[in-house]
Amino acid sequence: LVKLMGFVKAIRARRSQATSTRLISFLICIECWLIKHEGALAVAEHEGSSWIRGQEHAHSRIGFLSSNIHPGSKQTFSACPVAPLTCKGANRRVTRMSGGEDEGGVCGSKSKRVAIIGAGAAGLATAKQMRLAGHEVTVFEQTGEVGGVWQYSNETESDPLGKVGVQGRVHSSMYENLRTNLPREVMSFSDFDFDGSFGDSRRFPHHSAVFQYLVAYSDANSLRGNIAFRRRVMSIEPCASQQEGRGFRGHSWIVKHTSSSSSPQQQQQQQQEVQEGVSDHFDAVAVCNGHYSEPFLPQLEGSEAFSGIVIHSHNYRSPLLFAGKNVLVVGASASGEDISREVGAAANKVFLSARSWQNPEWGLPSAPPFGEHRNIHRRPVVARFLGHDSVQFEDGRVADKLDAIIYCTGYRYHFPFLRSPGVVDVDDNAIYPLFKHMLPPSMPSIAFIGIPAKIVPFPQFEIQARFAAKVWAGDVQLPSEQEMLEEVRAEWKRKQELGVPQKYFHVQGGDQFEYNDELLSLCGADPLPEWRIYMFSQCSQNKRKFPETYRDTPLPTIEEYEKMLANARLAATR
C-alpha cells in the first residue's frame, strides 16, 4: 500500500486532481479492507490505542495526501473531506477495530471534523482540546514548524512598515533579545509545566525558551500527526447547502488551502495547486492565526515628509541600526517600553511618545529621563511632523534632528481567508459580533480563539478551546442566536458608557480571570488555581514599580503563593 501511495505521489505532478482522487479512493478501499480482515489486531497490538486515535482519518487524505506521504512512517494527518468512496469513513473503521457497533454515518453524532488555522500556541491548545472532546482534527500551518509568532526569524519584510500582502508577510514579530513580560509559571498551560528545563531557567525567559516549550507541548501530546505543515489557508466559505447535517446548527465549511513551501522544485510541481488551491469539507473551523503580525499604523499629520528611517516594531530585530542616532519611539505598551530601552543603550537620544503610561507618574513633565544612559525622554502623543526631521508633541514641545522612527503601535486583527460577508465585521480593531469574544451568534460553527488582549494567553487559549470543543460536541448548550446577540450588545453598550474606545473592546486586563472562570464553569470545570491570579497581579505591580528590573526582581514560587493563600483562608475562618 505504501508503494502504491508513493506511485500516486510520483504521478500527481503529471495528472489531474480528479485522477489522483480516483487512485487514492481505490487505495483507501484496499486499506479499509485490509484493516477489516487482517490489520486491526496487528496494528492495535503494535502501536497501542493512542496510535489508532491518531490514525482515525487516514482514509480521507484526498485533499493533499500526495504531498505528505512519508513511506515507512506510521504518522499521518488528514483534511478529512467528504468523499463518497471512503468506505463510510474513519469512525466506522475504528469502530470495527474496537469491536463496537457501526453507527452508520461518516462519524458519530458528537464528533465533528474540525479545521484549525495555525499551529501556534492557540492552535496547539485547540487541537488538544478538540481531540479530547472526540473531534477529528486537521491543523493547517503555513510554516514548517509549530510555535506561531514564537518562531523567531531574523528575516524582515521588504517594506519596514509592514505594508505587504499575505504572501510577503513574515509572521513572527519577535526581536533578537526579547524576554517574556510574564513569569513562565503563569504562562504555562494548565497541565504542562513551564519549568526551567527549556533552555533558560530565568522566571522571565528568552523567547527561544517559549518556542522550545511549545515544541515540547506539541510532542508530548502527539499533535504533529494532526498538523498539515506548509499549508496556507486561502479561504473558508460556509457551505451553500446543509445536506451533511453534521455542522453545528447546520453550518459547515469549505476550506481551500494551498502549498506555502519555499522550495523552488516543490513550487514548480505544485504550481497549479498554488493558483487554484485544494478544497476540503469541515463541520467546524477554529481560527487560531494570531493577532501580532499585521501592523497597525497611526495617521499622523505631515509624516510623509520625514526623510529618516521609519519602521514598525514588527520588523525590528536589534538596536544595531540605531547606534548613535536620535530616535522617536511611538507607543509605550509592552513593545514600546522594551524597545525604547534596548535602543536607548545604543542610540544618542530616544523620545518615547504615548497617550497613556503604565504608571501615570511617568507622563508628568517633571519625569526624569530613564534607561541605561538616562537618555530616554517620555513625551505625549505626536501632534504633527515639522519637516523632514522634527516632530511637535501635543504639549508643544519639539524633538528635532531625528534620524529614525519606530512605530510600536500594535497590530490589527486580520483574517484574509474569511471572505464571506455576514460572518463577522472588523471595524476599528473590534470584531463584531462575537459571543464570549469567540463565536458569531449566527454561525457558531466557527470559533475565533485568542482574540482578547492584555491577557495571560496560553491558559486562556486552552479554556476557550475547551469551551468551543464542548459546544461542538453538544456537551454545552448555547443560548439562542438572539440571546447571544443581546449579550454582545449589552457588553458593547456597557463599555461605551465607561468610555472604552471601540478599538479596546477586546482588551480584558484584570477582567480576564472572571471571563476564564465563567467559561470553565460553563464547561463544568473548576477555575484555575488562585496562585495564577496573585502571581500575575504582583508581576503587574513590579512592572510599574521597577520597570527596568522587574524581570529579575524576585517573585514568590507557586508553593509559596499556595502557602500564603492557605494561611489567608485559615485566618478568614477564625
C-alpha positions as CSV (number, residue, x, y, z in Angstrom):
1,L,0.0,0.0,0.0
2,V,2.8,2.4,0.9
3,K,4.5,1.7,-2.5
4,L,1.2,2.4,-4.3
5,M,0.9,5.7,-2.4
6,G,4.4,6.6,-3.4
7,F,3.3,5.9,-7.0
8,V,0.4,8.3,-6.6
9,K,2.8,10.9,-5.2
10,A,5.1,10.5,-8.2
11,I,2.4,10.9,-10.8
12,R,0.4,13.7,-9.2
13,A,2.5,16.4,-10.9
14,R,1.6,14.9,-14.3
15,R,-2.1,14.0,-13.7
16,S,-5.2,15.9,-12.9
17,Q,-6.6,16.2,-9.3
18,A,-9.5,14.0,-10.4
19,T,-7.2,11.2,-11.5
20,S,-5.3,11.4,-8.2
21,T,-8.5,11.4,-6.3
22,R,-9.8,8.2,-8.1
23,L,-6.5,6.4,-7.4
24,I,-6.4,7.4,-3.8
25,S,-10.0,6.4,-3.3
26,F,-9.1,3.0,-4.7
27,L,-6.2,2.7,-2.3
28,I,-8.5,3.7,0.6
29,C,-10.9,0.9,-0.2
30,I,-7.9,-1.5,-0.2
31,E,-6.7,-0.1,3.1
32,C,-10.2,-0.4,4.7
33,W,-10.5,-4.0,3.5
34,L,-7.0,-4.8,5.0
35,I,-7.9,-3.3,8.3
36,K,-11.2,-5.1,8.5
37,H,-9.8,-8.5,7.6
38,E,-6.2,-8.6,8.7
39,G,-4.6,-5.5,10.1
40,A,-6.7,-4.3,13.0
41,L,-5.3,-6.6,15.7
42,A,-1.7,-6.3,14.5
43,V,-1.8,-2.5,14.3
44,A,-3.5,-2.2,17.7
45,E,-1.1,-4.6,19.3
46,H,2.0,-3.0,17.7
47,E,1.1,0.7,18.2
48,G,-1.4,0.8,21.0
49,S,-4.7,2.7,21.2
50,S,-3.1,6.1,21.0
51,W,-1.8,5.4,17.5
52,I,-5.3,4.3,16.5
53,R,-6.7,7.6,17.7
54,G,-4.0,9.4,15.7
55,Q,-4.9,7.4,12.6
56,E,-8.6,7.9,12.6
57,H,-8.6,9.9,9.4
58,A,-6.0,8.1,7.3
59,H,-8.9,7.1,5.0
60,S,-9.6,10.7,3.9
61,R,-6.4,12.2,2.8
62,I,-7.7,13.1,-0.7
63,G,-7.1,16.8,-0.3
64,F,-3.3,16.8,0.0
65,L,-2.2,13.2,0.7
66,S,0.4,13.1,-2.1
67,S,2.4,16.0,-0.7
68,N,2.6,14.5,2.8
69,I,3.3,10.7,2.4
70,H,6.2,9.5,4.4
71,P,6.9,5.9,3.3
72,G,7.7,3.8,6.4
73,S,6.2,6.3,8.8
74,K,3.1,5.5,10.8
75,Q,2.1,9.1,11.5
76,T,-0.2,10.9,9.1
77,F,-2.8,13.6,9.2
78,S,-5.9,14.3,7.4
79,A,-8.1,17.1,5.9
80,C,-11.0,14.6,6.2
81,P,-13.0,15.8,3.3
82,V,-16.4,14.3,2.5
83,A,-15.7,11.7,-0.2
84,P,-18.3,9.1,-1.3
85,L,-15.6,6.4,-1.9
86,T,-14.2,6.4,1.7
87,C,-15.9,3.2,2.9
88,K,-18.2,5.2,5.2
89,G,-15.4,7.0,7.0
90,A,-12.9,6.8,9.8
91,N,-15.3,6.4,12.7
92,R,-16.7,3.2,11.3
93,R,-13.2,1.9,10.7
94,V,-12.2,2.5,14.2
95,T,-15.5,1.1,15.5
96,R,-14.8,-2.2,13.6
97,M,-11.3,-2.3,15.0
98,S,-12.6,-2.0,18.6
99,G,-15.4,-4.5,18.1
100,G,-18.2,-1.9,18.6
101,E,-21.4,-1.5,16.6
102,D,-21.4,0.6,13.4
103,E,-23.2,3.9,13.9
104,G,-24.0,4.1,10.2
105,G,-22.7,7.6,9.4
106,V,-19.5,9.2,8.4
107,C,-18.8,9.9,12.0
108,G,-20.7,9.8,15.3
109,S,-23.2,12.5,16.1
110,K,-20.9,14.2,18.7
111,S,-17.7,14.0,16.7
112,K,-17.1,16.8,14.2
113,R,-14.5,17.4,11.5
114,V,-12.6,20.5,12.7
115,A,-10.2,22.6,10.8
116,I,-7.8,24.6,12.8
117,I,-5.9,27.5,11.2
118,G,-2.5,28.0,12.7
119,A,-0.2,25.8,14.8
120,G,0.9,28.5,17.3
121,A,0.1,28.3,21.0
122,A,-3.6,28.8,20.3
123,G,-3.7,26.2,17.5
124,L,-1.9,23.6,19.6
125,A,-4.1,24.1,22.6
126,T,-7.2,23.9,20.4
127,A,-6.0,20.8,18.7
128,K,-5.5,19.1,22.0
129,Q,-8.9,20.1,23.4
130,M,-10.7,19.1,20.2
131,R,-9.2,15.7,20.2
132,L,-10.1,15.2,23.9
133,A,-13.7,16.0,23.0
134,G,-13.6,13.3,20.3
135,H,-13.4,15.6,17.3
136,E,-11.4,14.9,14.1
137,V,-8.7,17.5,13.8
138,T,-6.6,18.9,11.0
139,V,-4.3,21.9,11.7
140,F,-3.2,24.0,8.7
141,E,0.2,25.6,9.4
142,Q,1.8,27.8,6.8
143,T,5.4,27.2,8.1
144,G,7.3,24.0,8.6
145,E,7.2,24.1,12.4
146,V,4.9,24.7,15.4
147,G,5.1,27.8,17.6
148,G,3.5,30.6,15.5
149,V,4.7,34.0,16.5
150,W,7.3,32.4,18.9
151,Q,9.2,31.1,15.9
152,Y,12.0,33.7,15.8
153,S,13.2,34.7,12.3
154,N,15.9,37.2,11.5
155,E,14.1,37.8,8.3
156,T,12.2,41.0,7.9
157,E,9.8,42.3,5.2
158,S,10.5,44.3,2.1
159,D,8.5,47.2,3.5
160,P,9.8,48.1,7.0
161,L,6.3,49.4,7.9
162,G,4.8,46.1,7.1
163,K,2.7,47.2,4.1
164,V,2.9,43.9,2.3
165,G,0.5,41.3,1.0
166,V,-0.3,37.9,2.5
167,Q,2.5,36.1,0.7
168,G,5.1,38.7,1.6
169,R,4.2,38.6,5.3
170,V,6.8,37.5,7.9
171,H,4.6,36.0,10.6
172,S,6.8,36.5,13.6
173,S,7.3,39.8,15.4
174,M,9.9,38.6,17.8
175,Y,13.1,40.6,18.2
176,E,16.5,39.1,19.0
177,N,16.7,39.8,22.7
178,L,13.1,39.6,23.7
179,R,12.3,38.2,27.1
180,T,8.8,37.4,28.3
181,N,7.0,40.0,30.3
182,L,5.2,37.3,32.3
183,P,6.7,34.7,34.6
184,R,6.9,31.3,32.9
185,E,4.8,29.6,35.5
186,V,1.8,32.0,34.8
187,M,2.3,31.5,31.1
188,S,2.1,27.7,31.2
189,F,-0.8,25.5,30.1
190,S,-2.8,24.0,32.9
191,D,-1.4,20.5,32.6
192,F,2.1,21.1,31.2
193,D,4.6,22.8,33.5
194,F,6.8,25.5,32.1
195,D,9.9,25.0,34.3
196,G,13.5,25.9,33.8
197,S,14.3,23.0,31.5
198,F,13.6,24.7,28.2
199,G,16.9,26.4,27.7
200,D,16.5,29.4,30.0
201,S,15.9,28.9,33.7
202,R,15.0,32.5,34.4
203,R,11.5,33.3,35.6
204,F,11.1,35.6,32.6
205,P,12.9,33.6,30.0
206,H,14.2,34.4,26.5
207,H,11.7,33.9,23.7
208,S,13.6,30.8,22.5
209,A,12.6,29.0,25.7
210,V,8.9,29.7,24.9
211,F,9.4,28.2,21.5
212,Q,11.0,25.1,23.0
213,Y,8.1,24.8,25.4
214,L,5.6,24.9,22.6
215,V,7.5,22.3,20.6
216,A,7.7,20.1,23.7
217,Y,3.9,20.6,24.3
218,S,3.2,19.5,20.8
219,D,5.4,16.4,21.0
220,A,4.1,15.4,24.5
221,N,0.5,15.5,23.2
222,S,1.4,13.8,19.8
223,L,-0.1,16.7,17.9
224,R,2.2,16.7,14.9
225,G,0.3,13.9,13.3
226,N,-2.7,16.2,13.0
227,I,-0.7,19.1,11.5
228,A,-0.5,19.9,7.8
229,F,2.7,21.8,7.6
230,R,3.4,24.3,4.8
231,R,-0.3,24.6,4.0
232,R,-1.7,28.1,3.7
233,V,-5.4,28.6,4.0
234,M,-6.7,30.6,1.1
235,S,-10.3,30.9,2.0
236,I,-13.0,29.5,4.3
237,E,-16.6,29.6,3.0
238,P,-19.8,28.4,4.7
239,C,-21.4,25.7,2.6
240,A,-24.3,26.8,0.4
241,S,-26.3,23.6,1.3
242,Q,-26.7,21.8,4.6
243,Q,-27.1,18.3,3.3
244,E,-24.4,16.9,5.6
245,G,-26.3,17.9,8.8
246,R,-23.1,17.5,10.9
247,G,-22.1,21.1,11.1
248,F,-23.1,22.8,14.4
249,R,-26.6,24.1,13.9
250,G,-26.4,23.1,10.2
251,H,-23.4,25.3,9.2
252,S,-20.4,23.6,7.7
253,W,-17.4,24.9,5.8
254,I,-15.3,24.5,2.7
255,V,-11.6,25.2,3.5
256,K,-9.4,26.0,0.5
257,H,-5.7,25.6,1.1
258,T,-2.5,25.6,-0.9
259,S,1.2,24.9,-0.5
260,S,3.3,27.5,1.1
261,S,6.5,25.7,0.5
262,S,9.6,27.8,-0.3
263,S,11.3,25.0,-2.2
264,P,11.5,26.0,-5.9
265,Q,11.2,22.4,-7.0
266,Q,8.0,21.9,-5.0
267,Q,6.6,25.2,-6.1
268,Q,7.1,24.2,-9.7
269,Q,5.5,20.8,-9.2
270,Q,2.5,22.3,-7.4
271,Q,2.1,25.5,-9.5
272,Q,-1.5,24.6,-10.4
273,E,-2.4,23.9,-6.8
274,V,-0.8,27.1,-5.6
275,Q,-3.0,29.1,-8.0
276,E,-6.3,27.1,-7.5
277,G,-5.9,25.6,-4.1
278,V,-7.4,22.3,-2.8
279,S,-10.8,22.3,-1.1
280,D,-11.9,20.2,1.8
281,H,-15.1,20.0,3.8
282,F,-15.3,20.5,7.6
283,D,-18.1,20.7,10.1
284,A,-16.4,23.5,12.2
285,V,-13.4,25.8,11.9
286,A,-11.2,27.2,14.7
287,V,-9.4,30.4,13.7
288,C,-6.0,30.5,15.5
289,N,-3.9,32.7,13.2
290,G,-2.8,35.1,16.0
291,H,-3.0,38.9,16.0
292,Y,0.6,40.0,16.2
293,S,1.6,40.0,12.6
294,E,-0.5,42.7,10.8
295,P,0.9,46.1,11.9
296,F,-1.3,49.0,12.8
297,L,0.0,52.4,11.8
298,P,-1.5,55.7,13.0
299,Q,-2.2,58.6,10.7
300,L,0.0,61.5,11.7
301,E,-0.1,64.9,10.1
302,G,2.9,65.5,7.9
303,S,4.5,62.1,8.4
304,E,5.2,61.6,4.7
305,A,7.7,64.4,4.9
306,F,10.0,62.6,7.3
307,S,13.3,61.6,5.5
308,G,14.9,59.2,8.0
309,I,14.5,55.5,8.9
310,V,10.9,54.5,9.5
311,I,9.9,51.0,10.7
312,H,7.2,49.2,12.6
313,S,8.3,47.1,15.6
314,H,7.0,44.1,13.7
315,N,10.2,44.4,11.6
316,Y,12.5,45.4,14.5
317,R,15.2,42.8,15.3
318,S,18.1,44.5,17.1
319,P,19.3,48.0,18.1
320,L,22.4,48.0,15.8
321,L,20.7,50.0,13.1
322,F,20.1,52.9,15.6
323,A,23.5,53.2,17.1
324,G,24.4,56.8,17.7
325,K,21.1,58.1,16.3
326,N,18.3,60.2,17.6
327,V,15.2,58.0,17.6
328,L,11.5,58.6,18.2
329,V,9.6,55.5,19.5
330,V,5.8,55.9,19.1
331,G,3.7,53.8,21.5
332,A,4.5,52.7,25.1
333,S,2.8,49.4,25.6
334,A,5.0,46.3,26.2
335,S,7.0,46.5,23.0
336,G,7.4,50.3,23.2
337,E,8.8,50.2,26.7
338,D,11.1,47.3,26.0
339,I,12.4,48.5,22.6
340,S,13.0,52.1,23.7
341,R,15.3,50.8,26.5
342,E,17.1,48.4,24.1
343,V,17.6,51.1,21.5
344,G,18.5,53.7,24.2
345,A,21.5,51.6,25.1
346,A,22.9,52.2,21.6
347,A,21.3,55.4,20.5
348,N,22.3,59.0,21.2
349,K,18.8,60.1,22.3
350,V,15.4,58.5,22.4
351,F,12.0,60.1,22.7
352,L,9.2,57.7,23.8
353,S,5.8,59.1,22.8
354,A,2.4,57.8,24.2
355,R,-1.1,58.8,25.1
356,S,-1.0,57.0,28.4
357,W,1.5,55.2,30.6
358,Q,1.6,52.1,32.8
359,N,2.5,54.3,35.7
360,P,0.8,57.8,35.4
361,E,3.8,59.4,37.1
362,W,5.9,58.6,34.1
363,G,4.0,61.0,32.0
364,L,4.5,64.1,34.2
365,P,6.5,66.9,32.6
366,S,8.9,66.6,35.6
367,A,9.6,62.9,35.0
368,P,13.3,62.4,34.6
369,P,15.0,60.6,31.7
370,F,15.4,56.9,32.1
371,G,17.3,54.0,30.6
372,E,20.9,52.7,30.9
373,H,22.3,56.0,29.8
374,R,19.5,58.2,31.1
375,N,18.9,59.3,27.5
376,I,15.2,58.2,27.1
377,H,12.7,61.1,27.4
378,R,8.9,60.5,27.7
379,R,6.6,62.7,25.7
380,P,2.9,62.9,25.0
381,V,1.4,61.9,21.6
382,V,2.8,63.4,18.4
383,A,0.6,66.3,17.2
384,R,2.4,66.8,13.8
385,F,5.6,66.4,11.9
386,L,7.6,69.5,11.2
387,G,9.5,69.0,8.0
388,H,11.9,66.1,7.3
389,D,13.4,65.5,10.8
390,S,11.3,67.1,13.5
391,V,8.0,66.5,15.4
392,Q,5.9,68.5,17.7
393,F,4.1,66.9,20.6
394,E,0.7,67.7,22.0
395,D,2.2,69.8,24.8
396,G,4.0,72.0,22.3
397,R,7.5,70.6,22.9
398,V,9.6,69.7,19.8
399,A,12.0,66.9,19.1
400,D,14.3,67.8,16.2
401,K,17.3,66.3,14.3
402,L,15.6,62.9,14.4
403,D,17.2,60.1,12.4
404,A,14.7,57.3,12.9
405,I,11.1,56.5,14.0
406,I,10.0,53.1,15.4
407,Y,6.2,52.6,15.5
408,C,5.3,50.4,18.4
409,T,1.7,50.9,17.8
410,G,0.3,47.4,17.9
411,Y,-1.4,45.2,15.5
412,R,-4.7,44.7,13.6
413,Y,-7.0,41.6,13.6
414,H,-6.7,40.3,10.1
415,F,-8.5,37.3,8.5
416,P,-7.6,37.4,4.8
417,F,-9.1,33.9,4.3
418,L,-12.5,35.0,5.6
419,R,-14.2,36.4,2.5
420,S,-17.9,35.7,3.1
421,P,-19.8,38.7,4.3
422,G,-22.1,38.3,7.3
423,V,-19.9,36.1,9.5
424,V,-18.2,38.9,11.5
425,D,-17.2,42.5,10.8
426,V,-13.8,44.0,11.8
427,D,-14.1,47.7,12.4
428,D,-11.6,49.9,14.3
429,N,-9.9,46.7,15.5
430,A,-13.1,45.3,17.1
431,I,-14.7,42.1,15.8
432,Y,-18.4,42.2,15.9
433,P,-20.4,40.2,16.9
434,L,-18.6,37.6,18.9
435,F,-20.4,35.7,21.7
436,K,-17.9,35.4,24.6
437,H,-15.3,37.0,22.3
438,M,-15.3,33.7,20.3
439,L,-18.4,32.7,18.4
440,P,-20.5,34.6,15.8
441,P,-24.1,34.1,17.1
442,S,-25.5,33.5,13.6
443,M,-22.8,30.9,12.7
444,P,-21.3,29.3,15.9
445,S,-19.6,26.5,13.9
446,I,-16.6,28.9,13.6
447,A,-14.6,29.9,16.7
448,F,-12.0,32.7,16.9
449,I,-9.5,31.6,19.6
450,G,-7.2,34.1,21.2
451,I,-9.0,37.4,20.4
452,P,-8.9,39.0,23.9
453,A,-5.9,41.3,24.5
454,K,-3.8,42.2,27.6
455,I,-4.2,38.7,29.0
456,V,-2.2,35.7,30.0
457,P,-2.5,33.9,26.6
458,F,-1.8,30.2,26.9
459,P,-4.2,29.2,29.6
460,Q,-6.9,31.3,28.1
461,F,-6.4,29.7,24.7
462,E,-6.8,26.4,26.4
463,I,-10.0,27.4,28.2
464,Q,-11.6,28.9,25.0
465,A,-10.7,25.8,23.0
466,R,-12.3,23.6,25.7
467,F,-15.5,25.6,25.6
468,A,-15.7,25.5,21.7
469,A,-14.9,21.8,21.7
470,K,-17.7,21.1,24.2
471,V,-20.2,23.3,22.3
472,W,-19.5,21.5,19.0
473,A,-19.8,18.1,20.8
474,G,-23.2,19.1,22.2
475,D,-22.0,18.9,25.8
476,V,-22.5,22.7,26.3
477,Q,-25.7,24.2,25.0
478,L,-25.6,27.7,23.7
479,P,-28.3,30.3,24.1
480,S,-30.4,31.2,21.1
481,E,-28.9,33.4,18.4
482,Q,-31.0,36.4,19.6
483,E,-29.9,35.8,23.3
484,M,-26.2,35.7,22.3
485,L,-26.6,38.9,20.2
486,E,-28.2,40.6,23.2
487,E,-25.3,39.7,25.4
488,V,-22.8,41.0,22.9
489,R,-24.7,44.3,22.6
490,A,-25.0,44.6,26.3
491,E,-21.2,44.3,26.7
492,W,-20.7,46.8,23.9
493,K,-23.1,49.3,25.5
494,R,-21.5,48.9,28.9
495,K,-18.0,49.6,27.6
496,Q,-19.2,52.6,25.6
497,E,-20.8,54.0,28.8
498,L,-17.4,53.5,30.6
499,G,-15.7,55.5,27.8
500,V,-13.7,52.5,26.5
501,P,-12.7,53.2,22.8
502,Q,-14.0,50.7,20.3
503,K,-10.5,49.6,19.4
504,Y,-10.1,48.4,23.0
505,F,-13.3,46.3,23.1
506,H,-11.4,43.0,23.3
507,V,-8.9,44.3,26.0
508,Q,-9.5,42.4,29.2
509,G,-6.7,43.0,31.7
510,G,-7.9,42.2,35.1
511,D,-11.3,41.1,33.8
512,Q,-9.7,38.0,32.2
513,F,-9.9,35.9,35.3
514,E,-13.7,36.3,35.7
515,Y,-14.0,35.6,32.0
516,N,-11.9,32.4,32.3
517,D,-13.8,31.2,35.3
518,E,-17.1,31.8,33.5
519,L,-16.1,29.7,30.5
520,L,-14.8,26.9,32.8
521,S,-18.0,27.0,34.8
522,L,-20.0,26.5,31.6
523,C,-17.7,23.6,30.8
524,G,-18.4,22.1,34.2
525,A,-14.8,22.5,35.2
526,D,-13.1,24.0,38.3
527,P,-11.5,27.5,38.0
528,L,-7.7,27.9,37.5
529,P,-5.8,27.9,40.8
530,E,-5.7,31.2,42.6
531,W,-1.9,31.4,42.7
532,R,-2.0,32.4,39.0
533,I,-4.1,35.5,39.8
534,Y,-1.7,36.6,42.6
535,M,1.5,36.0,40.6
536,F,0.1,37.9,37.7
537,S,-1.0,40.8,39.9
538,Q,2.3,41.0,41.7
539,C,4.1,40.9,38.4
540,S,2.0,43.9,37.1
541,Q,2.8,45.8,40.3
542,N,6.5,45.2,39.8
543,K,6.4,46.4,36.2
544,R,5.1,49.8,37.5
545,K,7.5,50.0,40.4
546,F,10.6,48.6,38.8
547,P,10.1,49.0,35.0
548,E,13.8,48.4,34.2
549,T,14.5,45.5,36.5
550,Y,11.1,43.8,37.2
551,R,12.1,40.7,35.2
552,D,14.9,40.0,37.6
553,T,13.1,41.1,40.7
554,P,12.4,38.0,42.9
555,L,8.8,36.7,43.0
556,P,7.4,34.0,45.3
557,T,7.2,30.5,43.9
558,I,4.0,28.6,43.3
559,E,4.4,26.8,46.5
560,E,4.9,30.0,48.5
561,Y,1.8,31.5,46.9
562,E,-0.2,28.4,47.7
563,K,1.0,28.6,51.3
564,M,0.1,32.3,51.6
565,L,-3.4,31.6,50.2
566,A,-3.9,28.7,52.6
567,N,-2.9,30.8,55.6
568,A,-5.2,33.6,54.4
569,R,-8.1,31.2,54.1
570,L,-7.4,29.8,57.6
571,A,-7.2,33.2,59.1
572,A,-10.6,34.1,57.5
573,T,-12.3,31.2,59.3
574,R,-11.1,32.3,62.7
